[in-house]
C-alpha cells in the first residue's frame, strides 16, 4: 500500500481538524443560544407573575378599604345627575283614620325627598269600592329635608253622613297630587296609594 505524500496527509489532517472544530463551535453556539433563550423566557415569566401578584394584592387592599368606608372612588357627575330630584310618598302604618260619629277624617302621609324642598300644597281624594269619594287638601307649607322622613297630616271635618258608606278595614284608594318648591322651581308629584281604613 502506497503512502500518501506528506503534504497531502498534512492537508487532509488540517481539513478534518477544521471541520471538527467548526462542528464543535456550532454546537457550543447552539447550546449557548438555547440557554439564553430559556433564561430570558423564565425571567419575563417571573417578572409577569410578580407584577400580577402585586396587582392582585393592591386591588384586594383597595377593595377592603373601599368596603370599610376609608375612601370612595372619585366619580365625575354631570349636572343632570347632580340636579336629579326624586320625591316619594308612603305610609309605614295606617294612612287613614275615620271617625264617622263626628265626621272626622285624618290622613297621615310620609314624604322622602332626595333634595331639601318645601311642600306648599297637597290635595288628596279618598275613594272606597262603593264609589264614595272625599277630598282633602292643605296649603300649609312645611319644610322637607334631604333624605329625612317628614310626616304630613290632613285633618278634615265633614258632615257625618258623608262617612256612613265607609267601613272599618275596607280597602281605600288615595289619589292626588302635591306641589313642592325649591327656590324658583315648582315640582308637582302625583300620589297613588292603596290602604285600609281605621275606625
MDTraj code that builds the backbone (N, CA, C; nanometers):
import mdtraj as md
import numpy as np

residues = "UNK UNK UNK UNK UNK UNK UNK UNK UNK UNK UNK UNK UNK UNK UNK UNK UNK UNK UNK UNK UNK UNK UNK UNK UNK UNK UNK UNK UNK UNK UNK UNK UNK UNK UNK UNK UNK UNK UNK UNK UNK UNK UNK UNK UNK UNK UNK UNK UNK UNK UNK UNK UNK UNK UNK UNK UNK UNK UNK UNK UNK UNK UNK UNK UNK UNK UNK UNK UNK UNK UNK UNK UNK UNK UNK UNK UNK UNK UNK UNK UNK UNK UNK UNK UNK UNK UNK UNK UNK UNK UNK UNK UNK UNK UNK UNK UNK UNK UNK UNK UNK UNK UNK UNK UNK UNK UNK UNK UNK UNK UNK UNK UNK UNK UNK UNK UNK UNK UNK UNK UNK UNK UNK UNK UNK UNK UNK UNK UNK UNK UNK UNK UNK UNK UNK UNK UNK UNK UNK UNK UNK UNK UNK UNK UNK UNK UNK UNK UNK UNK UNK UNK UNK UNK UNK UNK UNK UNK UNK UNK UNK UNK UNK UNK UNK UNK UNK UNK UNK UNK UNK UNK UNK UNK UNK UNK UNK UNK UNK UNK UNK UNK UNK UNK UNK UNK UNK UNK UNK UNK UNK UNK UNK UNK UNK UNK UNK UNK UNK".split()
xyz = np.array([
    [0.0851, -0.1188, 0.0000],
    [0.0000, 0.0000, 0.0000],
    [0.0890, 0.1241, 0.0000],
    [0.0571, 0.2108, -0.0948],
    [0.1403, 0.3310, -0.1075],
    [0.0974, 0.4341, -0.0045],
    [0.1935, 0.4957, 0.0553],
    [0.1638, 0.6033, 0.1493],
    [0.1432, 0.7323, 0.0735],
    [0.0489, 0.8146, 0.1302],
    [0.0249, 0.9443, 0.0685],
    [0.1436, 1.0366, 0.0925],
    [0.1644, 1.1247, 0.0018],
    [0.2726, 1.2211, 0.0214],
    [0.2473, 1.3017, 0.1484],
    [0.3531, 1.3510, 0.2010],
    [0.3459, 1.4213, 0.3288],
    [0.2569, 1.5441, 0.3208],
    [0.2662, 1.6177, 0.2146],
    [0.1868, 1.7411, 0.2055],
    [0.0377, 1.7103, 0.1957],
    [0.0041, 1.5963, 0.1321],
    [-0.1372, 1.5597, 0.1221],
    [-0.1911, 1.5154, 0.2576],
    [-0.1055, 1.4413, 0.3327],
    [-0.1509, 1.3986, 0.4642],
    [-0.1708, 1.5184, 0.5563],
    [-0.0828, 1.6155, 0.5455],
    [-0.0972, 1.7363, 0.6282],
    [-0.2253, 1.8109, 0.5908],
    [-0.2518, 1.8224, 0.4605],
    [-0.3720, 1.8911, 0.4132],
    [-0.4981, 1.8192, 0.4605],
    [-0.4961, 1.6847, 0.4534],
    [-0.6121, 1.6060, 0.4970],
    [-0.6362, 1.6226, 0.6472],
    [-0.5266, 1.6240, 0.7238],
    [-0.5402, 1.6391, 0.8698],
    [-0.5950, 1.7773, 0.9056],
    [-0.5448, 1.8808, 0.8362],
    [-0.5933, 2.0162, 0.8617],
    [-0.7417, 2.0293, 0.8282],
    [-0.7789, 1.9637, 0.7153],
    [-0.9197, 1.9723, 0.6723],
    [-1.0111, 1.9058, 0.7744],
    [-0.9784, 1.7861, 0.8166],
    [-1.0614, 1.7144, 0.9129],
    [-1.0624, 1.7854, 1.0491],
    [-0.9511, 1.8378, 1.0899],
    [-0.9430, 1.9085, 1.2173],
    [-1.0263, 2.0374, 1.2152],
    [-1.0215, 2.1083, 1.1047],
    [-1.1002, 2.2327, 1.0908],
    [-1.2502, 2.2032, 1.0963],
    [-1.2910, 2.0949, 1.0254],
    [-1.4325, 2.0581, 1.0273],
    [-1.4774, 2.0201, 1.1677],
    [-1.3904, 1.9504, 1.2397],
    [-1.4240, 1.9117, 1.3780],
    [-1.4381, 2.0332, 1.4685],
    [-1.3463, 2.1275, 1.4555],
    [-1.3521, 2.2479, 1.5369],
    [-1.4747, 2.3318, 1.5027],
    [-1.5048, 2.3381, 1.3722],
    [-1.6211, 2.4145, 1.3285],
    [-1.7509, 2.3525, 1.3837],
    [-1.7576, 2.2193, 1.3828],
    [-1.8751, 2.1494, 1.4349],
    [-1.8900, 2.1746, 1.5843],
    [-1.7767, 2.1672, 1.6548],
    [-1.7820, 2.1945, 1.7985],
    [-1.8292, 2.3371, 1.8258],
    [-1.7806, 2.4309, 1.7433],
    [-1.8197, 2.5702, 1.7609],
    [-1.9696, 2.5886, 1.7403],
    [-2.0240, 2.5197, 1.6357],
    [-2.1683, 2.5287, 1.6102],
    [-2.2490, 2.4742, 1.7267],
    [-2.2052, 2.3632, 1.7813],
    [-2.2765, 2.3018, 1.8939],
    [-2.2728, 2.3938, 2.0155],
    [-2.1571, 2.4538, 2.0417],
    [-2.1451, 2.5441, 2.1560],
    [-2.2340, 2.6671, 2.1401],
    [-2.2346, 2.7205, 2.0171],
    [-2.3199, 2.8380, 1.9915],
    [-2.4671, 2.8033, 2.0107],
    [-2.5093, 2.6868, 1.9587],
    [-2.6491, 2.6454, 1.9713],
    [-2.6878, 2.6258, 2.1175],
    [-2.6013, 2.5602, 2.1936],
    [-2.6302, 2.5387, 2.3355],
    [-2.6386, 2.6714, 2.4110],
    [-2.5446, 2.7632, 2.3802],
    [-2.5454, 2.8931, 2.4468],
    [-2.6725, 2.9708, 2.4144],
    [-2.7117, 2.9690, 2.2846],
    [-2.8343, 3.0392, 2.2447],
    [-2.9568, 2.9802, 2.3135],
    [-2.9598, 2.8465, 2.3237],
    [-3.0722, 2.7811, 2.3908],
    [-3.0813, 2.8197, 2.5371],
    [-2.9659, 2.8201, 2.6029],
    [-2.9651, 2.8577, 2.7440],
    [-3.0090, 3.0027, 2.7633],
    [-2.9607, 3.0920, 2.6758],
    [-3.0001, 3.2332, 2.6836],
    [-3.1509, 3.2485, 2.6623],
    [-3.2064, 3.1759, 2.5637],
    [-3.3494, 3.1836, 2.5342],
    [-3.4330, 3.1365, 2.6524],
    [-3.3907, 3.0236, 2.7112],
    [-3.4630, 2.9718, 2.8280],
    [-3.4545, 3.0700, 2.9444],
    [-3.3351, 3.1269, 2.9657],
    [-3.3186, 3.2220, 3.0745],
    [-3.4042, 3.3456, 3.0572],
    [-3.4080, 3.3994, 2.9344],
    [-3.4884, 3.5198, 2.9086],
    [-3.6365, 3.4905, 2.9286],
    [-3.6849, 3.3759, 2.8770],
    [-3.8270, 3.3423, 2.8910],
    [-3.8655, 3.3254, 3.0376],
    [-3.7792, 3.2601, 3.1147],
    [-3.8076, 3.2422, 3.2573],
    [-3.8042, 3.3763, 3.3311],
    [-3.7144, 3.4653, 3.2888],
    [-3.7055, 3.5970, 3.3525],
    [-3.8331, 3.6767, 3.3301],
    [-3.8806, 3.6781, 3.2030],
    [-4.0015, 3.7531, 3.1735],
    [-4.1237, 3.6902, 3.2391],
    [-4.1283, 3.5571, 3.2446],
    [-4.2405, 3.4899, 3.3108],
    [-4.2411, 3.5229, 3.4597],
    [-4.1229, 3.5216, 3.5217],
    [-4.1148, 3.5564, 3.6638],
    [-4.1555, 3.7018, 3.6866],
    [-4.1115, 3.7909, 3.5965],
    [-4.1485, 3.9323, 3.6104],
    [-4.2990, 3.9506, 3.5950],
    [-4.3595, 3.8773, 3.4994],
    [-4.5051, 3.8861, 3.4787],
    [-4.5803, 3.8332, 3.6002],
    [-4.5364, 3.7179, 3.6524],
    [-4.6022, 3.6602, 3.7702],
    [-4.5903, 3.7532, 3.8901],
    [-4.4729, 3.8130, 3.9078],
    [-4.4536, 3.9056, 4.0196],
    [-4.5429, 4.0287, 4.0047],
    [-4.5487, 4.0844, 3.8839],
    [-4.6337, 4.2012, 3.8603],
    [-4.7803, 4.1700, 3.8816],
    [-4.8254, 4.0519, 3.8347],
    [-4.9650, 4.0120, 3.8534],
    [-4.9968, 3.9950, 4.0009],
    [-4.9049, 3.9340, 4.0750],
    [-4.9273, 3.9150, 4.2189],
    [-4.9391, 4.0492, 4.2907],
    [-4.8495, 4.1440, 4.2576],
    [-4.8545, 4.2763, 4.3198],
    [-4.9854, 4.3467, 4.2862],
    [-5.0298, 4.3366, 4.1599],
    [-5.1550, 4.3994, 4.1170],
    [-5.2744, 4.3430, 4.1946],
    [-5.2799, 4.2094, 4.2078],
    [-5.3918, 4.1471, 4.2784],
    [-5.3928, 4.1863, 4.4260],
    [-5.2753, 4.1925, 4.4869],
    [-5.2682, 4.2329, 4.6277],
    [-5.3165, 4.3764, 4.6446],
    [-5.2713, 4.4675, 4.5563],
    [-5.3136, 4.6070, 4.5658],
    [-5.4642, 4.6220, 4.5466],
    [-5.5203, 4.5491, 4.4496],
    [-5.6642, 4.5565, 4.4260],
    [-5.7412, 4.5045, 4.5467],
    [-5.6901, 4.3967, 4.6077],
    [-5.7559, 4.3441, 4.7268],
    [-5.7545, 4.4426, 4.8421],
    [-5.6391, 4.5081, 4.8640],
    [-5.6290, 4.6074, 4.9716],
    [-5.7216, 4.7259, 4.9451],
    [-5.7249, 4.7738, 4.8206],
    [-5.8124, 4.8867, 4.7867],
    [-5.9592, 4.8489, 4.8036],
    [-5.9946, 4.7246, 4.7670],
    [-6.1317, 4.6797, 4.7859],
    [-6.1711, 4.6758, 4.9321],
    [-6.0808, 4.6293, 5.0177],
    [-6.1099, 4.6262, 5.1606],
    [-6.1252, 4.7664, 5.2173],
    [-6.0400, 4.8600, 5.1731],
    [-6.0511, 4.9982, 5.2196],
    [-6.1807, 5.0617, 5.1739],
    [-6.2221, 5.0298, 5.0493],
    [-6.3466, 5.0859, 4.9963],
    [-6.4668, 5.0319, 5.0725],
    [-6.4660, 4.8999, 5.0997],
    [-6.5774, 4.8401, 5.1711],
    [-6.5863, 4.8915, 5.3144],
    [-6.4728, 4.9217, 5.3752],
    [-6.4734, 4.9718, 5.5127],
    [-6.5042, 5.1210, 5.5202],
    [-6.5145, 5.1878, 5.4042],
    [-6.5503, 5.3293, 5.4021],
    [-6.4348, 5.4239, 5.4230],
    [-6.3107, 5.3737, 5.4173],
    [-6.1945, 5.4621, 5.4348],
    [-6.1875, 5.5623, 5.3202],
    [-6.2152, 5.5159, 5.2001],
    [-6.2214, 5.6089, 5.0885],
    [-6.3187, 5.5558, 4.9854],
    [-6.3625, 5.6429, 4.8971],
    [-6.4541, 5.6080, 4.7884],
    [-6.3904, 5.6462, 4.6572],
    [-6.4296, 5.5703, 4.5524],
    [-6.3791, 5.6047, 4.4194],
    [-6.4347, 5.7413, 4.3804],
    [-6.3501, 5.8251, 4.3267],
    [-6.3962, 5.9561, 4.2813],
    [-6.4586, 5.9409, 4.1440],
    [-6.5852, 5.9802, 4.1316],
    [-6.6560, 5.9698, 4.0048],
    [-6.7054, 6.1071, 3.9653],
    [-6.6955, 6.1364, 3.8386],
    [-6.7431, 6.2649, 3.7887],
    [-6.8922, 6.2553, 3.7639],
    [-6.9672, 6.3515, 3.8139],
    [-7.1113, 6.3532, 3.7959],
    [-7.1490, 6.4706, 3.7081],
    [-7.2415, 6.4457, 3.6201],
    [-7.2867, 6.5514, 3.5306],
    [-7.3854, 6.6415, 3.6043],
    [-7.4143, 6.7562, 3.5448],
    [-7.5089, 6.8485, 3.6045],
    [-7.6474, 6.7866, 3.6129],
    [-7.6806, 6.6992, 3.5152],
    [-7.8105, 6.6338, 3.5176],
    [-7.8225, 6.5432, 3.6382],
    [-7.7140, 6.4665, 3.6691],
    [-7.7176, 6.3773, 3.7832],
    [-7.7234, 6.4555, 3.9141],
    [-7.6471, 6.5671, 3.9203],
    [-7.6466, 6.6466, 4.0412],
    [-7.7826, 6.7102, 4.0654],
    [-7.8541, 6.7418, 3.9578],
    [-7.9828, 6.8098, 3.9710],
    [-8.0982, 6.7111, 3.9842],
    [-8.0723, 6.5820, 3.9861],
    [-8.1800, 6.4837, 3.9952],
    [-8.2530, 6.4988, 4.1271],
    [-8.3852, 6.5020, 4.1208],
    [-8.4680, 6.5309, 4.2363],
    [-8.5842, 6.4342, 4.2367],
    [-8.5873, 6.3458, 4.3357],
    [-8.6944, 6.2471, 4.3488],
    [-8.7664, 6.2674, 4.4809],
    [-8.8994, 6.2501, 4.4774],
    [-8.9831, 6.2633, 4.5966],
    [-9.0746, 6.1410, 4.6036],
    [-9.0848, 6.0841, 4.7237],
    [-9.1659, 5.9640, 4.7425],
    [-9.2677, 5.9868, 4.8539],
    [-9.3903, 5.9346, 4.8316],
    [-9.4955, 5.9353, 4.9325],
    [-9.5234, 5.7916, 4.9739],
    [-9.5386, 5.7692, 5.1033],
    [-9.5778, 5.6372, 5.1515],
    [-9.6287, 5.6522, 5.2941],
    [-9.6781, 5.5439, 5.3476],
    [-9.7250, 5.5431, 5.4853],
    [-9.6840, 5.4113, 5.5499],
    [-9.5936, 5.4163, 5.6487],
    [-9.5490, 5.2927, 5.7129],
    [-9.6545, 5.2283, 5.8016],
    [-9.7594, 5.3028, 5.8368],
    [-9.8655, 5.2498, 5.9219],
    [-10.0009, 5.2687, 5.8558],
    [-10.1021, 5.2958, 5.9365],
    [-10.2364, 5.3209, 5.8852],
    [-10.2435, 5.4641, 5.8346],
    [-10.2765, 5.4779, 5.7060],
    [-10.2747, 5.6116, 5.6454],
    [-10.4041, 5.6882, 5.6687],
    [-10.5157, 5.6168, 5.6901],
    [-10.6455, 5.6828, 5.7005],
    [-10.7149, 5.6423, 5.8301],
    [-10.7597, 5.7429, 5.9040],
    [-10.8380, 5.7200, 6.0258],
    [-10.9706, 5.7951, 6.0115],
    [-11.0815, 5.7223, 6.0274],
    [-11.2148, 5.7817, 6.0113],
    [-11.2913, 5.7734, 6.1431],
    [-11.3590, 5.8811, 6.1751],
    [-11.4482, 5.8835, 6.2912],
    [-11.5846, 5.9313, 6.2430],
    [-11.6709, 5.8380, 6.1954],
    [-11.7998, 5.8784, 6.1372],
    [-11.8907, 5.9540, 6.2341],
    [-11.8807, 5.9259, 6.3637],
    [-11.9736, 5.9883, 6.4591],
    [-11.9570, 6.1401, 6.4637],
    [-11.8369, 6.1881, 6.4405],
    [-11.8148, 6.3335, 6.4417],
    [-11.7718, 6.3846, 6.3037],
    [-11.7697, 6.2964, 6.2058],
    [-11.7354, 6.3373, 6.0689],
    [-11.5904, 6.3818, 6.0534],
    [-11.4994, 6.3089, 6.1180],
    [-11.3577, 6.3486, 6.1140],
    [-11.2768, 6.2510, 6.0295],
    [-11.1921, 6.3069, 5.9428],
    [-11.1039, 6.2280, 5.8570],
    [-10.9600, 6.2732, 5.8828],
    [-10.8720, 6.1766, 5.9138],
    [-10.7296, 6.2065, 5.9322],
    [-10.6500, 6.1205, 5.8346],
    [-10.5741, 6.1867, 5.7506],
    [-10.4881, 6.1176, 5.6542],
    [-10.3438, 6.1504, 5.6888],
    [-10.2655, 6.0469, 5.7120],
    [-10.1248, 6.0650, 5.7505],
    [-10.0344, 6.0101, 5.6418],
    [-9.9510, 6.0971, 5.5872],
    [-9.8573, 6.0582, 5.4821],
    [-9.7149, 6.0894, 5.5267],
    [-9.6202, 6.0148, 5.4731],
    [-9.4785, 6.0406, 5.4984],
    [-9.4098, 6.0724, 5.3663],
    [-9.3201, 6.1688, 5.3696],
    [-9.2542, 6.2196, 5.2493],
    [-9.1044, 6.1974, 5.2621],
    [-9.0438, 6.1534, 5.1530],
    [-8.8981, 6.1391, 5.1462],
    [-8.8496, 6.2042, 5.0171],
    [-8.7592, 6.3019, 5.0316],
    [-8.7074, 6.3752, 4.9158],
    [-8.5557, 6.3601, 4.9093],
    [-8.5020, 6.3498, 4.7876],
    [-8.3575, 6.3392, 4.7709],
    [-8.2877, 6.4740, 4.7815],
    [-8.3650, 6.5833, 4.7789],
    [-8.3087, 6.7174, 4.7950],
    [-8.3959, 6.7977, 4.8915],
    [-8.3375, 6.8937, 4.9616],
    [-8.4204, 6.9766, 5.0503],
    [-8.5232, 7.0551, 4.9695],
    [-8.6447, 7.0618, 5.0205],
    [-8.7519, 7.1282, 4.9470],
    [-8.8581, 7.1752, 5.0452],
    [-8.9676, 7.2279, 4.9916],
    [-9.0783, 7.2763, 5.0740],
    [-9.2101, 7.2325, 5.0109],
    [-9.2909, 7.1640, 5.0885],
    [-9.4250, 7.1253, 5.0433],
    [-9.5166, 7.2460, 5.0597],
    [-9.5754, 7.2924, 4.9487],
    [-9.6581, 7.4131, 4.9551],
    [-9.8065, 7.3843, 4.9323],
    [-9.8398, 7.2667, 4.8768],
    [-9.9816, 7.2350, 4.8553],
    [-9.9968, 7.0844, 4.8435],
    [-10.1053, 7.0335, 4.9027],
    [-10.1339, 6.8898, 4.8979],
    [-10.2838, 6.8697, 4.8795],
    [-10.3200, 6.7903, 4.7796],
    [-10.4613, 6.7566, 4.7545],
    [-10.4723, 6.6048, 4.7409],
    [-10.5651, 6.5469, 4.8190],
    [-10.5833, 6.4022, 4.8201],
    [-10.7316, 6.3708, 4.8082],
    [-10.7643, 6.2727, 4.7255],
    [-10.9012, 6.2221, 4.7137],
    [-10.9048, 6.0798, 4.7661],
    [-10.9952, 6.0571, 4.8618],
    [-11.0105, 5.9259, 4.9247],
    [-11.1328, 5.8568, 4.8648],
    [-11.1128, 5.7335, 4.8120],
    [-11.2225, 5.6599, 4.7481],
    [-11.2308, 5.5186, 4.8044],
    [-11.3548, 5.4703, 4.8174],
    [-11.3744, 5.3301, 4.8533],
    [-11.4337, 5.2554, 4.7344],
    [-11.4553, 5.1250, 4.7518],
    [-11.5061, 5.0428, 4.6405],
    [-11.6531, 5.0682, 4.6109],
    [-11.7214, 5.1420, 4.6961],
    [-11.8643, 5.1718, 4.6738],
    [-11.8833, 5.2970, 4.5887],
    [-11.7736, 5.3635, 4.5539],
    [-11.7820, 5.4822, 4.4696],
    [-11.7861, 5.6127, 4.5465],
    [-11.7788, 5.6071, 4.6789],
    [-11.7785, 5.7301, 4.7586],
    [-11.6390, 5.7906, 4.7587],
    [-11.6313, 5.9231, 4.7455],
    [-11.5020, 5.9910, 4.7454],
    [-11.5062, 6.1123, 4.8364],
    [-11.3934, 6.1375, 4.9018],
    [-11.3780, 6.2530, 4.9894],
    [-11.2531, 6.3294, 4.9478],
    [-11.2643, 6.4595, 4.9399],
    [-11.1498, 6.5432, 4.9022],
    [-11.0937, 6.6135, 5.0256],
    [-10.9611, 6.6056, 5.0392],
    [-10.8914, 6.6741, 5.1479],
    [-10.7708, 6.7467, 5.0888],
    [-10.7455, 6.8665, 5.1393],
    [-10.6289, 6.9400, 5.0893],
    [-10.5736, 7.0320, 5.1963],
    [-10.4485, 7.0727, 5.1744],
    [-10.3810, 7.1613, 5.2684],
    [-10.2838, 7.2491, 5.1921],
    [-10.2847, 7.3795, 5.2274],
    [-10.1904, 7.4744, 5.1671],
    [-10.0917, 7.5260, 5.2709],
    [-10.0830, 7.4567, 5.3848],
    [-9.9880, 7.4963, 5.4880],
    [-9.8493, 7.4450, 5.4514],
    [-9.7516, 7.5334, 5.4304],
    [-9.6187, 7.4874, 5.3863],
    [-9.5424, 7.4194, 5.4999],
    [-9.4671, 7.3167, 5.4630],
    [-9.3774, 7.2508, 5.5590],
    [-9.2435, 7.2261, 5.4885],
    [-9.1367, 7.2298, 5.5671],
    [-9.0022, 7.2070, 5.5135],
    [-8.9709, 7.0579, 5.5137],
    [-8.9146, 7.0120, 5.4033],
    [-8.8766, 6.8711, 5.3885],
    [-8.7256, 6.8660, 5.3677],
    [-8.6528, 6.8065, 5.4605],
    [-8.5080, 6.7955, 5.4483],
    [-8.4673, 6.6842, 5.3531],
    [-8.3446, 6.6923, 5.3052],
    [-8.2939, 6.5896, 5.2129],
    [-8.2783, 6.4572, 5.2862],
    [-8.3404, 6.3534, 5.2329],
    [-8.3337, 6.2172, 5.2876],
    [-8.3774, 6.2119, 5.4336],
    [-8.4708, 6.2988, 5.4708],
    [-8.5282, 6.2981, 5.6045],
    [-8.6765, 6.2659, 5.5945],
    [-8.7200, 6.1671, 5.6700],
    [-8.8606, 6.1269, 5.6671],
    [-8.9455, 6.2352, 5.7338],
    [-9.0390, 6.2935, 5.6569],
    [-9.1222, 6.4034, 5.7054],
    [-9.2684, 6.3631, 5.7017],
    [-9.3377, 6.3838, 5.8109],
    [-9.4788, 6.3463, 5.8181],
    [-9.5674, 6.4662, 5.7851],
    [-9.6737, 6.4377, 5.7092],
    [-9.7738, 6.5397, 5.6772],
    [-9.9110, 6.4827, 5.7106],
    [-9.9864, 6.5560, 5.7930],
    [-10.1176, 6.5092, 5.8356],
    [-10.2259, 6.6032, 5.7830],
    [-10.3321, 6.5426, 5.7275],
    [-10.4503, 6.6168, 5.6843],
    [-10.5634, 6.5826, 5.7812],
    [-10.6185, 6.6824, 5.8440],
    [-10.7269, 6.6636, 5.9422],
    [-10.8466, 6.7464, 5.8962],
    [-10.9516, 6.6760, 5.8562],
    [-11.0663, 6.7467, 5.7986],
    [-11.1956, 6.7032, 5.8649],
    [-11.2854, 6.8000, 5.8853],
    [-11.4188, 6.7736, 5.9402],
    [-11.5202, 6.7766, 5.8257],
    [-11.6059, 6.6732, 5.8249],
    [-11.7094, 6.6604, 5.7230],
    [-11.8429, 6.6282, 5.7896],
    [-11.9508, 6.6470, 5.7170],
    [-12.0795, 6.6021, 5.7728],
    [-12.0754, 6.4513, 5.7987],
    [-12.1167, 6.4048, 5.9149],
    [-12.1106, 6.2615, 5.9464],
    [-12.1759, 6.1727, 5.8415],
    [-12.2783, 6.2246, 5.7746],
    [-12.3481, 6.1432, 5.6745],
    [-12.2555, 6.1040, 5.5587],
    [-12.1532, 6.1827, 5.5311],
    [-12.0638, 6.1522, 5.4204],
    [-11.9711, 6.0351, 5.4506],
    [-11.9628, 5.9953, 5.5766],
    [-11.8743, 5.8855, 5.6147],
    [-11.9486, 5.7544, 5.6396],
    [-12.0803, 5.7549, 5.6180],
    [-12.1585, 5.6358, 5.6516],
    [-12.1268, 5.5167, 5.5601],
    [-12.0791, 5.5421, 5.4393],
    [-12.0513, 5.4307, 5.3468],
    [-11.9138, 5.3689, 5.3697],
    [-11.8350, 5.4304, 5.4548],
    [-11.7011, 5.3765, 5.4820],
    [-11.7087, 5.2759, 5.5970],
    [-11.6335, 5.1684, 5.5835],
    [-11.6335, 5.0633, 5.6843],
    [-11.4917, 5.0388, 5.7349],
    [-11.4848, 4.9832, 5.8537],
    [-11.3549, 4.9532, 5.9151],
    [-11.2806, 4.8470, 5.8360],
    [-11.1527, 4.8692, 5.8131],
    [-11.0607, 4.7751, 5.7454],
    [-11.0936, 4.7532, 5.5985],
    [-11.1792, 4.8352, 5.5390],
    [-11.2034, 4.8203, 5.3957],
    [-11.0911, 4.8870, 5.3159],
    [-11.0744, 4.8410, 5.1940],
    [-10.9674, 4.8950, 5.1095],
    [-11.0054, 5.0320, 5.0571],
    [-10.9075, 5.1231, 5.0651],
    [-10.9297, 5.2594, 5.0183],
    [-10.8190, 5.2974, 4.9202],
    [-10.8541, 5.3795, 4.8241],
    [-10.7573, 5.4330, 4.7286],
    [-10.7336, 5.5807, 4.7570],
    [-10.6056, 5.6156, 4.7632],
    [-10.5660, 5.7557, 4.7826],
    [-10.5048, 5.8060, 4.6530],
    [-10.5680, 5.9038, 4.5941],
    [-10.5168, 5.9648, 4.4714],
    [-10.5085, 6.1156, 4.4928],
    [-10.4081, 6.1758, 4.4326],
    [-10.3959, 6.3200, 4.4456],
    [-10.2645, 6.3707, 4.3915],
    [-10.2269, 6.4881, 4.4375],
    [-10.1010, 6.5468, 4.3920],
    [-10.0485, 6.6413, 4.4993],
    [-9.9203, 6.6687, 4.4901],
    [-9.8554, 6.7614, 4.5829],
    [-9.7633, 6.8528, 4.5046],
    [-9.7495, 6.9764, 4.5530],
    [-9.6601, 7.0726, 4.4890],
    [-9.5472, 7.1081, 4.5857],
    [-9.4248, 7.1048, 4.5310],
    [-9.3059, 7.1343, 4.6099],
    [-9.2327, 7.2523, 4.5470],
    [-9.1698, 7.3326, 4.6341],
    [-9.0954, 7.4486, 4.5859],
    [-8.9492, 7.4355, 4.6287],
    [-8.8601, 7.4603, 4.5334],
    [-8.7163, 7.4626, 4.5609],
    [-8.6588, 7.5858, 4.4919],
    [-8.6516, 7.6957, 4.5668],
    [-8.6105, 7.8212, 4.5049],
    [-8.7207, 7.8726, 4.4137],
    [-8.6867, 7.8907, 4.2863],
    [-8.7858, 7.9353, 4.1883],
    [-8.8506, 7.8195, 4.1141],
    [-8.8142, 7.6986, 4.1486],
    [-8.8645, 7.5815, 4.0786],
    [-8.9824, 7.5199, 4.1549],
    [-9.0868, 7.4827, 4.0816],
    [-9.2044, 7.4160, 4.1374],
    [-9.2156, 7.2779, 4.0733],
    [-9.2324, 7.1780, 4.1579],
    [-9.2451, 7.0408, 4.1082],
    [-9.3742, 6.9807, 4.1602],
    [-9.4506, 6.9199, 4.0686],
    [-9.5773, 6.8560, 4.1071],
    [-9.5607, 6.7045, 4.1015],
    [-9.6020, 6.6392, 4.2090],
    [-9.5874, 6.4945, 4.2218],
    [-9.7259, 6.4317, 4.2334],
    [-9.7509, 6.3264, 4.1542],
    [-9.8760, 6.2525, 4.1635],
    [-9.8685, 6.1543, 4.2808],
    [-9.9808, 6.1346, 4.3455],
    [-9.9897, 6.0429, 4.4595],
    [-10.0904, 5.9337, 4.4273],
    [-10.0482, 5.8094, 4.4417],
    [-10.1377, 5.6941, 4.4231],
    [-10.1010, 5.5907, 4.5279],
    [-10.1950, 5.5635, 4.6166],
    [-10.1706, 5.4674, 4.7232],
    [-10.2968, 5.3843, 4.7490],
    [-10.2771, 5.2668, 4.8024],
    [-10.3866, 5.1812, 4.8471],
    [-10.3643, 5.1509, 4.9949],
    [-10.4671, 5.1696, 5.0768],
    [-10.4546, 5.1486, 5.2198],
    [-10.5857, 5.0940, 5.2745],
    [-10.5945, 5.0821, 5.4066],
    [-10.7169, 5.0389, 5.4709],
    [-10.7583, 5.1447, 5.5727],
    [-10.8882, 5.1481, 5.6035],
    [-10.9397, 5.2486, 5.6953],
    [-10.9355, 5.1972, 5.8383],
    [-10.9008, 5.2894, 5.9269],
    [-10.9036, 5.2613, 6.0703],
    [-11.0180, 5.3439, 6.1317],
    [-11.0997, 5.2778, 6.2141],
    [-11.2138, 5.3470, 6.2772],
    [-11.2119, 5.3224, 6.4275],
])
top = md.Topology()
chain = top.add_chain()
for i, resn in enumerate(residues, 1):
    res = top.add_residue(resn, chain, resSeq=i)
    for name in ("N", "CA", "C"):
        top.add_atom(name, md.element.get_by_symbol(name[0]), res)
traj = md.Trajectory(xyz[None], top)
